[in-house]
Amino acid sequence: MLKKYLRPVSRLTLLGLALMSFTQTVRAEIAVKSDEKIAFLGDSITQQGAGSASGYVRLVMSGLEANNIKAEAIPAGISGHKSNDMLARVDKDVIEKKPNWMTLSCGVNDVWHQERNRGILIEEYKTNIRAIVDKAQAAGIKVLLLTSTMIGEDQSGANNQKLIPYNDFLKALAAEKNLPIADLNSMMQEQAKAPHKGNLATTDGVHMNPIGNQMMAIGVLKAFGASEAQLQTAREAWSKIPHNIGASLTLGQWNKLSEVANKSNRTIDEVIKAAVEKAITEG
């Protein structure tokens, strides 16, 4: 008799747990709130990311706004900068501006510039990054770390192999200090596995094209706590953003161009050139 009543109770309990899990997922909250300020500390990738509407910094901000979060960006990316340069200017470019958050994108030049004997070796890099994070936290600024993106879209390349301990350190630091981290390097490696000719996410192997900028923005928003539904809202807003390549295209149209290029084993430039030549011939 007891079993007869236990069975439906058990099913109801399971249903309740499932609904609770679903509700928690739906209610996933982005950590950034309206009226907060986010400083984006980095190198040329970050500088370019703030320089156009389709750059990753601007996409993060428009993605937040699409989800009803009106925050303010503090661009702090400078071309060529390494961890020592960022440590030297973090007070002036970040802390004095009193942001609520700081994202830190650093490591590409520390490794890449070793080819010119101007890079930063791993132990000094660790010291510099710790000091930057400690300074920000001492000022009450919340820190989000970004792993370094690839140097050339081939993980077997020498520079990408050198990057591994740098990114491993960032992951360990995030775990040690309980910091959110956007593992952009892993995302970029996954993206690079897709069939494509030439660079997929970058213009030159390092600096982001529209595909790479969207990848970076998705990684940052996910690290801030955005749910898949919120990310989709951001993507829909981005698809309407103009991207100037000599013609007025939106990011949504650029994404379609990328799909066409991948399917036909051509670069986006080759697809555009073929379309222009066809228009000239037929016109």
Secondary structure, 3 states (H helix, E strand, C coil): CHHHHHHHHHHHHHHHHHHHHHHHHHCCCCCCCCCCEEEEEECHHHHHHHHCCCCHHHHHHHHHHHCCCCCEEEEEECCCCCHHHHHHHHHHHCHHHCCCEEEEECCHHHHHHHHHCCCCCHHHHHHHHHHHHHHHHHCCCEEEEECCCCCCCCCCCHHHHHHHHHHHHHHHHHHHHCCCEECHHHHHHHHHCCCCCCCCCECCCCCECHHHHHHHHHHHHHHCCCCHHHHHHHHHHHCCCEEECCCEEEHHHHHHHHHHHHHCCCCHHHHHHHHHHHHHHHC
